[in-house]
Amino acid sequence: MYDIQKIREDFPILSRKVYNKPLIYLDNGATTQKPRCVVESITDEYYSVNANVHRGVHFLSQQATNLHEASRETVRKFINARSTSEIVFTRGTTESINLVAATFVDSQMKEGDEVIVSVMEHHSNIVSWQLQAARKGIVLKVIPMNDRGELLLDEYEKLFSPRTKIVSVAHVSNVLGTINPAKKLVEIAHAHNVPILIDGAQSIPHMKVDVQDLDADFFVFSGHKVYGPTGVGVLYGKEEWLDKLPPYQGGGEMIQNVSFEKTTFNVLPFKFEAGTPDYIGTTALAKALDYVSAIGMDNISAYEHELTVYAMQRLKEIPGMRIFGEAEQKGGVISFLVGNIHHFDMGTLLDRLGIAVRTGHHCAEPLMHRLGIEGTVRASFGLYNTKEEVDALVAGIERVATMFG
């Protein structure tokens, strides 16, 4: 049984009011709300276990270190990585992608070499590579899509050349909700002996991810998208690749020995974790992963799929509704426009009704250019949303549309 009322009780913020209206939070693609157990873990650790991790001989430091490394094991189990050596803690998806882009280009690519991305990427998976292109002269090649928002795999395969060194693609589009065929994308890349990074920011909260089954060389995600704290994320990398890449930053923890003549670097994963980590955040992230695991990722996927199907049906009843992204495999993200109403106006007026949606280009301007629009209104669902909230969204949109005639 999926006990939605019990789940909602775990999230205190869902009971608050906005403009004297019950909060309807439909901006989960940007960040999710936090269950009580996650917030309490942050408070508890600061009040009872706070000490810098690793190398400390005193009791608190050892206890904090044990919690931090236990969190790494929780992440490993959650995505079924082979070893905790393959789990690098970062500040989030963006830093994880930048880490791979900087170190991979620096050590594995030269001027004229190519990286393949897709037309539906978040800016973090475009600009990270463009910065390296400006520095080293690498070339970006782009996988196109059809009008339903599905990547064209035949065209993807044609992009490979002897100069292609890496592929970096979103698992789920943060605008279209398209669930890309990640396993197939990996198979095609590996058939050309090219490694691939999968951006899992929008997939990890909504579906079971098994990195060994997926066989991606790198997989990245953020804690705050999966009901965990802000400022902490994960880079999974196959050990063989992480061994090849140079450190991303210098400082404490990532070293073995330092002299003014020579520095040797620490073992994995610490080679990529310079400075004091967010050890409070990693414990809270582990709590969040335990929380969704207790509900069951398959249960969450099934519930959210049913909710998304219902929302798509209801939204299509609204005159003038345009939905962007109707892929056969679609997650709980719906981007839309109604008639000639500007997305900002729609979002602002829905907000006055207590309905939180996102408006704009959603950090995906190249995708907006492909769609021929400036931006959309985006409703994105989480494990605590309900059909009643979908009904309220539909009623709110209809009310706004009436105001605009």
C-alpha positions in Angstrom: 0.0 0.0 0.0 1.2 3.5 -0.9 0.0 5.5 2.1 0.1 9.0 0.7 -1.4 10.6 3.8 1.3 9.1 6.0 4.0 10.2 3.6 2.7 13.7 3.5 2.8 13.9 7.3 6.5 13.3 7.1 6.9 16.7 5.3 5.9 19.5 7.7 6.1 22.2 5.0 3.3 20.7 3.0 0.8 21.7 5.8 1.7 25.4 5.6 -0.3 28.1 3.7 0.8 30.5 1.0 -1.3 33.7 0.6 -3.8 32.0 2.9 -4.2 29.1 0.5 -2.9 25.5 1.2 0.5 25.1 -0.4 0.5 23.0 -3.5 4.2 22.3 -4.2 4.8 21.4 -7.9 8.4 22.5 -8.3 10.1 19.2 -7.4 12.3 19.3 -10.5 14.1 22.3 -9.0 14.3 20.9 -5.5 12.3 18.5 -3.3 10.9 19.2 0.2 12.6 17.3 3.1 11.1 14.7 5.4 11.4 15.3 9.1 14.0 12.6 9.5 16.4 14.3 7.2 16.2 17.7 9.0 16.4 16.0 12.4 19.6 14.2 11.3 21.2 17.5 10.6 20.3 19.0 14.0 21.3 15.8 15.8 24.7 15.6 14.2 25.5 19.2 14.9 24.4 18.9 18.5 26.0 15.5 19.3 28.7 14.4 16.9 30.1 17.5 15.2 33.8 17.2 14.5 36.0 17.3 11.4 36.3 13.9 9.7 39.3 11.8 8.9 42.7 11.9 10.7 41.3 13.0 14.1 42.2 10.7 17.0 39.6 11.9 19.4 36.2 10.3 19.9 33.9 12.8 18.1 36.1 12.9 15.0 36.1 9.1 14.8 32.4 9.0 15.3 31.8 11.7 12.6 34.1 9.9 10.2 32.2 6.6 10.8 28.9 8.3 9.9 30.4 10.0 6.9 31.8 6.8 5.5 28.7 4.9 6.4 26.8 7.4 4.2 29.2 6.6 1.3 28.2 2.9 1.7 24.5 3.9 1.8 25.0 5.7 -1.6 26.9 2.7 -2.9 24.1 0.3 -2.1 21.4 2.7 -3.3 22.9 2.8 -6.9 24.5 -0.6 -6.7 28.1 0.6 -7.3 30.8 -2.1 -7.0 32.9 -0.3 -4.4 32.8 2.8 -2.2 36.0 3.8 -4.0 33.7 4.7 -6.9 31.5 7.1 -4.8 32.9 10.7 -4.7 31.0 13.3 -2.7 30.6 16.7 -4.4 28.4 19.8 -4.0 25.9 18.5 -6.5 25.3 17.4 -10.1 26.8 20.6 -11.5 30.1 20.2 -9.6 30.2 16.5 -10.5 29.9 17.3 -14.2 32.4 20.1 -14.0 34.8 17.7 -12.2 34.6 15.1 -15.0 34.7 17.7 -17.8 37.8 19.4 -16.4 39.8 16.3 -15.5 38.7 14.3 -18.5 39.5 17.0 -21.1 42.7 17.8 -19.3 44.0 14.2 -19.4 42.2 12.5 -22.2 41.5 15.0 -25.0 43.3 17.3 -27.3 42.3 20.1 -29.7 39.7 18.9 -32.2 38.6 16.0 -30.1 34.8 15.7 -29.6 32.2 15.3 -26.9 28.6 14.3 -27.7 25.8 15.9 -25.7 22.0 16.2 -26.5 19.7 19.1 -27.5 17.8 18.6 -24.2 20.7 19.1 -21.8 20.6 21.3 -18.7 23.1 24.2 -18.9 25.4 22.4 -16.4 25.9 19.7 -19.0 26.6 22.2 -21.8 28.5 25.0 -20.3 30.9 22.7 -18.4 32.1 21.3 -21.7 32.0 24.7 -23.4 34.4 26.1 -20.8 36.8 23.3 -21.7 36.2 23.9 -25.4 37.3 27.5 -25.0 40.3 26.4 -23.1 41.4 23.4 -25.2 39.6 23.6 -28.5 37.4 20.6 -28.1 34.2 20.3 -30.2 30.6 19.7 -29.0 28.3 17.6 -31.1 24.6 17.5 -30.4 22.1 14.6 -30.5 18.8 15.9 -32.1 15.3 15.0 -31.1 11.9 14.5 -32.7 8.9 16.7 -32.0 7.7 14.3 -29.2 10.9 15.0 -27.3 12.7 11.7 -28.0 16.3 11.5 -29.0 17.0 10.3 -32.5 19.3 7.2 -31.9 20.1 6.8 -35.6 21.4 10.4 -35.6 23.3 9.8 -32.3 25.2 6.9 -33.8 26.2 9.0 -36.9 27.8 11.6 -34.6 30.6 9.2 -33.6 34.0 9.7 -35.2 37.6 8.7 -34.4 37.8 12.0 -32.6 34.9 11.3 -30.2 36.2 10.8 -26.7 33.2 11.0 -24.4 29.4 11.2 -24.3 27.5 13.2 -21.6 23.7 12.9 -21.6 20.7 13.5 -19.3 18.9 10.4 -18.0 15.6 12.4 -17.8 14.9 15.8 -19.3 14.2 18.5 -16.7 11.9 20.2 -19.2 10.2 17.5 -21.3 10.2 14.7 -18.7 11.6 12.4 -21.4 13.2 9.3 -19.9 16.0 8.7 -22.3 17.0 5.1 -23.2 20.2 5.4 -21.1 21.1 1.8 -21.4 20.9 1.9 -25.2 22.9 5.2 -25.2 25.6 3.5 -23.1 25.7 0.4 -25.4 26.1 2.6 -28.5 28.9 4.6 -26.9 30.7 1.5 -25.8 30.4 -0.1 -29.2 32.5 2.9 -30.3 34.9 2.4 -27.3 33.8 5.8 -25.9 33.0 6.3 -22.2 29.7 8.0 -21.2 28.4 10.1 -18.4 24.8 10.0 -17.4 23.3 13.0 -15.6 20.9 11.4 -13.1 19.7 14.6 -11.4 16.1 14.1 -12.6 16.1 10.3 -12.5 17.5 9.4 -9.1 14.4 10.6 -7.1 11.9 8.8 -9.4 13.2 5.4 -10.4 15.5 2.6 -9.4 19.1 3.2 -10.7 21.6 0.3 -10.9 24.9 1.7 -12.2 26.3 -1.8 -12.8 23.4 -2.8 -14.9 23.4 0.6 -16.7 27.1 0.2 -17.3 27.7 4.0 -17.6 31.2 5.1 -16.9 30.1 8.1 -14.8 26.7 8.8 -13.1 26.0 12.0 -11.3 23.2 13.4 -9.0 22.3 15.9 -6.4 21.1 15.3 -2.8 18.5 18.0 -2.8 16.6 16.5 -5.7 16.1 13.2 -3.8 14.7 14.7 -0.6 18.1 15.3 0.9 20.0 18.5 1.8 21.3 21.2 -0.5 25.0 21.5 -1.2 25.8 17.8 -1.4 25.9 15.4 -4.4 27.5 12.4 -5.9 29.8 11.5 -8.7 29.9 7.8 -9.4 32.8 6.7 -11.6 34.1 3.4 -12.6 37.3 2.8 -10.7 39.3 2.3 -13.9 38.3 5.8 -15.1 38.7 7.6 -11.7 42.2 6.1 -11.5 43.1 7.7 -14.9 41.8 11.2 -14.1 44.0 13.8 -12.3 42.7 15.5 -9.1 40.2 18.3 -9.6 41.3 20.5 -6.7 44.2 20.7 -4.3 44.2 20.9 -0.5 43.7 18.7 2.5 42.5 15.1 2.3 43.3 14.6 -1.4 47.0 14.2 -0.7 49.2 11.4 0.6 52.5 13.3 1.0 53.4 16.9 0.4 56.8 18.5 0.0 57.8 21.7 -1.9 59.4 19.4 -4.4 56.6 16.9 -5.0 53.1 15.9 -3.9 51.6 12.4 -4.1 47.9 12.0 -4.1 45.5 10.0 -2.0 43.7 6.8 -3.0 40.1 6.8 -4.4 37.7 8.4 -3.7 39.6 10.9 -1.5 41.8 12.0 -4.5 38.8 14.0 -5.6 37.6 15.3 -2.2 39.9 18.2 -1.3 39.1 20.0 1.9 36.6 19.4 4.7 33.6 17.6 3.2 30.0 18.4 4.0 30.0 15.5 6.5 26.7 16.7 8.0 25.1 16.8 4.6 26.3 13.3 3.6 24.7 11.9 6.7 21.4 13.7 5.9 21.7 12.4 2.3 22.0 8.9 3.5 18.9 9.5 5.7 17.0 10.6 2.6 18.1 7.6 0.6 17.0 5.3 3.4 13.7 7.1 3.5 12.9 6.6 -0.2 14.2 3.1 0.0 11.8 2.3 2.8 8.9 3.4 0.6 10.4 1.5 -2.3 11.7 3.1 -5.6 9.4 0.8 -7.6 6.4 1.9 -5.6 7.4 5.6 -6.0 7.8 5.1 -9.8 4.4 3.4 -10.1 2.7 6.1 -8.1 4.3 9.0 -9.9 3.6 7.4 -13.3 -0.1 7.1 -12.5 -0.2 10.7 -11.2 1.6 12.0 -14.4 -0.8 10.1 -16.7 -3.7 11.6 -14.8 -2.2 15.1 -15.0 -1.6 14.9 -18.7 -5.2 13.8 -19.3 -6.6 16.6 -17.1 -4.3 19.3 -18.6 -5.3 18.4 -22.1 -8.9 19.3 -21.3 -8.0 23.0 -21.0 -8.6 25.0 -24.2 -5.4 26.4 -25.7 -3.2 24.0 -23.8 0.2 23.2 -25.4 2.2 20.5 -23.7 5.9 20.2 -24.6 7.3 16.7 -24.4 5.0 13.7 -25.1 7.6 10.9 -25.3 6.5 7.4 -24.9 8.7 7.1 -21.8 7.9 10.1 -19.7 8.6 11.0 -16.1 6.7 13.4 -13.8 7.6 16.7 -15.5 5.1 18.6 -17.6 6.0 21.8 -19.4 3.2 23.8 -20.9 1.8 27.1 -22.3 -1.8 28.1 -22.5 -2.9 30.3 -25.5 -0.9 33.5 -25.6 -0.5 33.8 -21.8 3.1 34.5 -20.9 4.7 31.8 -18.7 5.7 34.3 -16.1 2.2 35.7 -15.9 0.7 32.2 -15.5 3.3 31.2 -12.8 2.8 34.5 -10.9 -1.0 34.2 -10.8 -0.9 30.4 -9.9 1.4 31.4 -7.0 -1.3 33.7 -5.6 -3.5 30.6 -5.5 -0.9 28.8 -3.4 0.4 26.7 -6.4 4.2 26.6 -6.8 5.3 25.9 -10.3 8.5 27.0 -12.2 8.6 29.4 -15.2 11.3 30.3 -17.7 13.8 28.4 -19.8 14.6 26.0 -16.9 18.4 26.2 -17.6 17.8 24.7 -21.0 17.9 27.6 -23.5 19.1 25.5 -26.5 16.1 23.2 -26.0 13.8 26.3 -25.9 15.3 27.4 -29.3 14.6 23.9 -30.7 11.0 24.2 -29.5 10.7 27.8 -30.9 9.6 29.3 -27.6 11.1 31.5 -24.8 10.0 29.4 -21.9 7.3 27.3 -20.3 5.4 26.8 -17.1 6.6 23.6 -15.5 4.8 21.4 -13.0 7.0 18.6 -11.6 5.8 15.9 -9.3 7.3 14.3 -6.2 6.3 11.2 -4.1 4.0 13.3 -1.9 1.9 15.0 -4.6 -1.8 14.0 -5.1 -4.5 13.9 -7.8 -6.4 16.5 -5.7 -3.4 18.8 -6.2 -3.5 18.1 -10.0 -7.2 19.0 -9.9 -6.3 22.3 -8.1 -3.6 23.0 -10.7 -6.1 22.5 -13.5 -8.7 24.7 -11.8 -6.0 27.4 -11.2 -4.9 27.4 -14.8 -8.6 27.7 -16.0 -9.1 30.6 -13.6 -6.0 32.4 -14.9 -7.0 31.7 -18.5 -10.4 33.2 -17.8 -8.7 36.4 -16.5 -6.9 36.7 -19.8 -10.1 36.2 -21.8 
